[in-house]
Amino acid sequence: MTDFLVIAFTILVAGVVAVPVATRFGLGSVLGYLIAGMAISQLLAALSVDIEQLQGFAEFGVVMMLFLVGLELEPRKLWDMRGQLLGLGGGQVVATVIVLALIAIVSGNDWRTALGIGMVLALSSTAIIVQTLNEKGLLKSEGGEASFSVLLLQDVAVIPILALIPLLAIPELAAAGAADHAEGAHGAGWTLTDGMPAWLAAIVTIAAVASVALIGNYLTRPIFRFIASAQLRELFTATALVFVIGIALLMTLVGLSPALGTFIAGVVLANSEYRHELESDVEPFKGLLLGLFFITVGAGIDFELAIAQWDRVLFWAAVVIATKIAVLAVIARLAGIRRQAAWLFSLSLAQAGEFAFVLIAFALANFVFDEPLADLLLLVVALTMLVTPLLFIVYDKLIAAAYCKGEAEEREADLIDEENPIIIAGRGRVGGIVDRMLQAAGFKTTVIDYDSRHLEIVRRFGYRTYFGDATRPDLLHSAGIAKAKLLVVALDEREQIDKLVRYVVANYPNVHVMARAIDRNHVFALWAYGCRDIIRETYDSSLRMGRSAYEVLGVDRQQAQAMTDAFEEMDRSSMREVADVFRLDVPFGENEELMERVKDLKTKWDPVLREQMDDILKRGR
């Protein structure tokens, strides 16, 4: 018990100290955890801690992370990503395996070993990439979504890779018994499909995946409803963990990636009413386990071997990173990913992934690698993961800064890949509240904003917002304006509001346009453009202030509200009548007909309004 407490205390202190310091210097939390692991590696060794076993436990943080990511994706959205999954993901895996295998052959390795090296190093780190993109609010950007598509395909690619590695066994290594230490702590282990014919194993695997979808669709709702009736939060948390762990176990038993299984479960539950409770319950465990995983990666670095073979370690780490960046850049170009997003896509996926630890041990056990090569590759994987936060710093400080330099027009608009019934143009003081109200009621919105700095802040709070000029017809088309029910125009600049309202009213008469007006004159202009749902930005707050003034002066609250309603009704009626004689080609102060109409209305309505106010006050006495 004492040893456990010492180990837990050491790891937690290292993380608590290193991560805030790393974050303070702009290095990110992932690099902070890696540094913490390196700092305590010798202490953990002195305590006889099995780093590989601890890492195997900590990898469950990746499983939980993909479950949470799945909760953010609806099945329709995942289906829409199929092109990216196959095109970007499949292209990256195949091309990277081929290039790395050729380099390994040129370096003097047997072709079977070289192919194994290519497959092991072709995968990237889901843990580092998703965590870092989330921290920076980039996961839902064009480059972030492309990266995530590749990661999903890589999770699927693990299955055929595990099937291919035993076929690459080298007889000489098998005869020498180079891997008689078994599969290691990260080995594949026993599965239900062991010894089954290929056709039966395929049926069992498909049945397992189908059962996850069925459980998520039909059983979780009554189960969670029953648990919720107990009104014990800890019981709901335990049930959420049982659900995630159970699915991970099922996937492991049929030889699939547990992370892939929990991701599917998350997607199935994306529309569940318990989605937010599941997120809040699983999130703390995910964060702690991911941190522990990164610490174990840092602690697992063999510094003696790294020093002894520093040239080979650096060479292969550089080869992996350079090859992946080059392959990803070509794929991004072919896929039409725009320049800044292509840089993010290429740099974020340049490292080897955590599943490489599994595959290296598996290849060692199946006589594809010898032990010295396996040890070297473990160092290479760890080093590429260690360098990844630095690549993100390069992106932030150099690439993103270069693209953001100068006027905002230089930045390319985000690729809008969803069509929702509501489009909100502008997410500032007005659009932000409207968006939150609509989303709280379950409505799906597509938000477009032109303020890149504000947009990045909003994204960090988890709100999906696309960068771009909402007045551009092509951007509106990609957002689905032709099928939209409602367009909320909440832009700050009057010229932009006018331009957008005129275009949509003229070209999409079936779309209900709700526009923000800067002042009374702007209301008249928008009315002239054909907009019939106009909200003056300070009008409601002015009415509330007037109502409060009534109450301060001794008017009863209900009477004050009735008087406010009477004023509002009269004012809106007057506004509509004045709007009918407003002319866009005549300055407001020079429109004589409008001036006369205002005077007539004042003469007509002021006595009527005063009489209504008096009646309201009399009824309250």
N, C-alpha and C positions, 0 to 999 in steps of 0.2 A: 504493500500500500504506500509506504514511504517513497519507494522508487518511482511509482506512478505519479505521485504528487510532485516530486522533484522534476520529473520529465515534463509534466503538464505546465508547471510553473515556469520552467526554462523556456519552453516554446512560446507560451503566452507573453512573457516579458519581452522576448526577442521581437515578436510581432508588434506589440504595443509600442515599443521604442522605435523600431526601424521604419515602420510604415508611415507614421506621421512625419518623420524627418524626411523620408524620400518624397512624400507628397508635397511637403513644404518647398522642396527644391525643384518641383516639377517633374520628378522622375516617375511618378505613378505608384500605385499600391503594389502592383505585381513585382516590380523591381525591388521594392522595399521588403516584401516577403522573401524574395530570393536572397537578398543580402543578409537578412536575418538568419536564414538557413545556413548560409556559408559561415556566418559569425559563430554559430553554436555547433557546427559540425563536429569539432573535436570534443566538445563537452558531451554531446550525445554519444559519440564513440566510446568515451570513458565510462558512460553509464550503460554500455552494452545495448544500446537501442538498435533494433533491426529496422533500418531506414526503409528497406524495400517493403517490409510488412506494413509499416506505418504509412507508406505511400499508397499501398493498395487500399488501405482503409480510407485515406484522404481523397482518393480518386472518386469516391462517392459524391464529393462536392460537384464534380463535373456532371454526374447523373442528375443531381438536383437542379443544377443550373439549366440544363437542357429541358427539364420538366417545366421550369418557370418560363423559359423562352417559348416553349410550345403553348403555354397558356396565353401568350400574346398573339398567337397566330390562329386565325380561323381556318377550317378545312378548305374553304374556297380560296383563301389566300395562298395556302400551300400548293393547291392545284395550279394556281396561276404562276407559281414559281417553277413549274416542272421544266420549262425551257432552260432556266438558269441552272437548275440542278444537274441536268444532263449535259448541257453545253459547257457551262463554266466548270462545274465540278468534274465531270467525266474527262473533259479536255485537259484539265490541270493534272489529274492523277495519272492518266496515260502518258502525257508528254513528259512529266517530271520523272516518272519511272524510267522511261526510255533514255532520257538525257543522262540521269545519274548512273544508270547501268552502263552506258557507254563509257562514261568517265572512269567508273570503277574497273572496267575491262582494260582500258588504256593504262590504268595504274597497276596492272599486273594481277588482278583477281580473276578467278575462275568465272565463267559466264553465269553459272548458277548462283554463285555467291554475289556476283555483281547485280543480278536481277533481284536477289533478296535485299541487297543494300538499297536499290532503287525503290522497292516497295515499302521498306521500313521508313525511309526518309521522305517519301512523297507526301505523307500525311502531315497536317499542321495541328497546332495546339488550340483545341476548342476552348480550354480553360482560360488561357491567356488572352486570346483574341476577343471572345465574347465579353469577358470581364472588362478589358480595356476599352473596347468600343462602347460598352454600357456606361463606363465612367465618363467618357468624353462626349456622350450623347450622340454617337455616330453609328450606332447599330442599325438605325432605321434610315440612314442616308443611303444614297445610291451605292457607294463603295462598301458600306457596311452590310447592306443586304446581299450584294454580290459575294462578299466574303462568307457570309453565313450560309449561302447556298452551297458553296464549295465545301464548307465544313460538314454540312448534312450529307452530301454525297460521299465524303471521305468516311463518315461513320458507316455508311452502307458498304463502302469498298472494303472495309475490314473483313467482311465475311468471305469474299472470294480470295482475299490475300491469305487468310488463315487456311483456306483450302489448297492454295497453290504452294505455299511454303514447303510442306512435306514432300511434294513432287520434285523439289529442287535439291533433295538430300545428296550430299557428295559421298560416294562409297568409302573413300579414304578416311574421311572424318568418322564415319560410322564404324569402320573397322577399328580405328584407334580409340573409339569410345570417348571422343572429345567432349561429349556433352552428357556424361553419365550422371551428372548431378541433378537430373530431372529438369522439370520445366521452370523451376524457380518460383519465387513468391508471386510472380505476375503471370504464371502460366495459364493456359486455357482451362485446365482442370477438367473434371468429369462433366459430361453433358448427357442429356437424354438421348441424343442422336448418335452417340458412340455405338459403332457396330451395326447401325441401321443401313439398309440399302439407300442409295442416293434419293430414289423417288419417295421412299417413306420418310426420310429425314426432311425432304422438302415439304411434304404434307404437314409434318409435325411443326415445322418452323412457321409455315403460313397460318396454321391453326393457332399458334401462340400469338402471332401478331393480330389475327382476327379477334381473338379473345380479349386482347387489350382494348380494341375498339368497342367491342360489345359491352365489356365491363364499364368502360367510360361513359357509354351512351345510356345504358339501361340500369345499371346497378348502383352507380355512385350516388345518384340523386336520392333514392330511398334510403341508402345507407347513411349518407350525411344528414338527411332530414331526421332520421332516427337518433343519430348521435347529437345533433343540435338540440333535440328536445330535452336532453339531460341538462342543458345550460351550463356545461362545464367546459371552459375554453381548453384546458389541458387535454381533455378527452378528444376534442376535435383535432388538436395538434397531433396527438398520438395516432389518430385514424389517418390523417394526411401522411404521416411518416410510414405507417403500415402500407398504405396504398402505393407510395413511391418505391419503398423497399421491395414489396411483393412483386411489382412489375419488373424491377431490375433483376430480381432473382429468377423470375420466369424467363426473361430474355437470356440470362446467363445459362440457364439449364438447356436451352435449345441452341446454344452456341452463337447467339446474336449479341450485339453491343447493348449493354444495359442502358446506356445513354440514349441510344436510338429508340428503345422501347418506351422510356419515360417521356421522350420528346413526343412520340405519337400519342401517348396518354394525355399530355398537356394540350395538344392540338384538339383532341376529342373533347376536352373539358373547357375549351376556350369560350364556349357560349353558355357555360353552366352558371347558375346563380351563385354558386359557391366559389367561383373563380378567385375573387378578391380575398376570401378567407384562406384559401389554399396558398395564395401568394404570400400573405402575411405570416402564415405558420411555417412555411418551408424556407423562406428567405433567410432567417438568422442561421439556420443549420447550413444552408448553402454557403453563406459568407464565411463561416468559421472553417468548414471543411476545405473550401477552396484556398483559404489562407494557409491552412495546414499543408495542403498539397504543394503549394509553391515553396513553403519552407522546406519540405522534404526534398524537393528538387535541388534547392541550394545546398542542403546538408549532404546530399548524395554525391556531390562532386568529389572525385578522388584526386586530391591536389598533388599527391606524389606521382601518380601516373600522368597527370596533366603536365607537370613540370618535366618529367622524363620524356614525354612524347609531344611536347608543345607544338613542334612544327607540323606533325601529322594532324593533331587536333585542330589547329588553326586552319590548315589547308582544307580539311574536309568541312569544317564549319563554314568557311568562306565559300566553298564550292556549293554547299547546300543552299545558302542564302542567295548567292548570285544566280544560281540556276533557277531557283524558284521565282525570284524577282523577274528574271528574263522571260521565263515561260508565262508567268501571270500577266506581264506587260503585253506580250503578243496576244494572249487570249482576250485581254481587256480591249485591245485594239480591234480584234476581229468581232467581238461582241458589241462594239459601239459604245463602250463605257467611256464617259467623258473624262477629260484629262485629270482633274483633281481627284475625282473618284477612282480613276485607274491607279493613281499613285497610292492611295489608301489601300486599295485592293491588293496591289502588288507587295507593298511593304508589310502589311498586316499578316499575310500568310507565308512569310518567308522562312519561318522556323520549322523545325521538326516538332512533332506532337507528343503528348503524353502517352498515346497508344504505342509509340515506338518502343517504350520500355517493355510492353507486353510482347510485341512482335520480335524484339531482339532476343528475349528469353525463349520465345517459341522457336525461333530460327536456330538458336544454340542447341535446344533440345532435339531438334530434327536434323542436326548435322549439316546445316547450311552455313553456319558461321563457326569458326573456332573461338576459343575463349579470349585470346588477345584481341581479335577483331571485335568481339562483342563488347569488351571493356572499352575499346576505343570509340565505338559507336555510341555507347552510353554517355561518354564525355562530350562527344560532338552534339548529341541531342540536347544535353543540359546547357552547353554553351550557346547554341542557337536560341534556346528559350531565354537565356540570360540576356542576349543581345536584343531581343524583340522590343522591350520597353524603350531601348535607345532608338530603334527604328521609328517608333511612334513619336519620340521627341523630335527626330529629324523631320517627320511629317508635319508636326505642329509648328515647329519653329522656322522651318525653311519653306516647305512646300505650301502648306495652308496659308502661311503668312504671305508668301509671294502671290498667291492667287487672290488674297483678300486686299492686296495693296491697291491704292488708288480708289477710284469710284466703284460703287457696288455693281455697276453695270458690267464690270469685267468678270464678275463671278457668274459661272453658268448656272442656269436654273436647275433645280433638282428634277430627277425623272419621277413623275407621278405615275405610280403603277396600281392605283386603285380608283374605283368609281363609286362614290357614295352619293346618296340622294341630297345631301346638303354640302354646299361649298361655301366656305367662309374666306373672304378676301381681307386679310389683315388680322393679326392677333396681338393687338396692343391692349389699351385700357378697355376698349369696347368689345372687340372681337374675342378677347380672352375670356371675358365673363360669359358671352353668348356661347362660346364653344364648351366651356365647363358645364353650363346649364343643360345644353343639349346632350352632352355625353353622360351626364349624371342621370338623365332620363332614358338612356339606352340608345340614343340616335347616333348614327355613324356620320362623321364629318370629315371633309377634306379641307385642311387649312393651308392657305398660301400666304406667305409674308415676305416682305422685301427688305426687312431690317436684319442683316446677317448676324449682328452681335446679339440682338434680342432673341433671335431664333435659336442660337446656340444655347443661351441660358434656358429658354423654354424647353428645349430638348433634354437638357439635363434633369429637368423635373419630370420627364417621362411623357411629355405631350408631343405627339407626332405633328410636325409642321414642315411644310415644304418651302424651300427658298425659291423665290421667283416673282416676276412681275405679273400680277393677276390680270392686268389689262391686256396681256398678250393673247391673241386668239388661239395660238397653238398650245399654250399652256392650259388655257381653259378647256380646249378640246381634249387634251390628255387627262384632265381631271374629270371628264365626263359631263360637261355642261349640257350636252344635248339630251342626256337622260336625267339630269338633276331636277329635283322638285323645288328647291329653294336655294337662292344665292343671297348670302348676307354680305353686304358691302360695308366693311368696317375700316376702310383705309383712312389714313390721317390727312392726306393731301386732297384738297377740293378738286384739283384738276384730274387726279387719278380716279376719284369717285365718279366724276362726270363722264370721263372716258369709258369706264367700265359699264356704268348704267346705260349709256347711249348704245353701246355695242350689244349688250345682252338683250335689252328691250327690243332692239331692232331685228336681231337675228334669232332670238330664242323666245318667242312670245309665250310659250308654254311654261317657261321658268318663272316662278314667283320671285321677284326682286325686292329685297328689303334693304333700303339704303340708309346710311348714316348721313345726316345733314349737319353742316357746321353751324349754320345760323338760319334765321328766318328767310333771308334772301335765297339761301341755298335750297331751302324747301321749295320755293317757287320754281327755281331752275330745274330741280329734279322732277317736279310735277310736269313741267313743260316737256321734259325728255320722255315722258310716258310712264314714269315710276309712280305707283299708287300706294306704296307702303313705305313711308318716310318717317324716320325717327330723328328728331332734333336732339343733338347729343347732350345739351344741358337742360332740356325741357322738363324731364321727369324730376330731376333734382331740384329745379326751380319750383315746381308744384309742391314737392315735399317741404321745401323751405317755407313756402307761403302757408301751407297747412299748419306747420309748426308755429308760425307767427300767429295764426288764429288762436291756437291753443294757449300760447303765452298770454294773449290778450283776454283770456277768460272764456273762450268758446269751448263748448263740450267737444270731446274727440269725435263723436259720431257726426255732430253738426259741422265740425271743421272739415271732415271728409266729404260730407254732402256738398258743402260750399265749394270745395276744391273740384269735385266732379262737375258741378254746374259751370264753373269757370272754364274747365278743360273742354267740355262739350261746346260751349259758346265760342271759345277761341279756335277750336278745330274747324267749326263751321265757317267762321270768318276767314280762316286761312284758305279753305277750299275756294271760297268765292273770290278772294283776292288772287289766288293762283290762276283762275280762269282768264284774268286780264293781264297777267304777267307776260312780258315779251323779252325774249333772249337778246334781241337786237337793239333794245333800248335800255340805257342805264336806269337803275331802279329809281334814282332821284329825279329823272327826267320823264318818267312815264306818267303823264298827266291823268290818263284814264285810271291808272292804278291808284294814284293819290286821291282822286275823287271817290273811288270805290271804298277806300279805307275810311275816309271821312263819313261817307254815307252809312257804312256799317257801324261806325262808332256811335253815330247819332241814333241809329236804329237799335243796336243791341245793348248799349250801356244802361238805359232805363230798364230794359227787360231783365238784364242780369242783376241790377240792384234790387228789383222787385223779387226775384227768385231768392236772393240772399236774405232779404227781410223775412220772407215766408219761412225759410229754413230756421231762422233764429226764433221766430214766433212759435213754431211748432215745438221747439225744444224747451220753451218756458212752461 
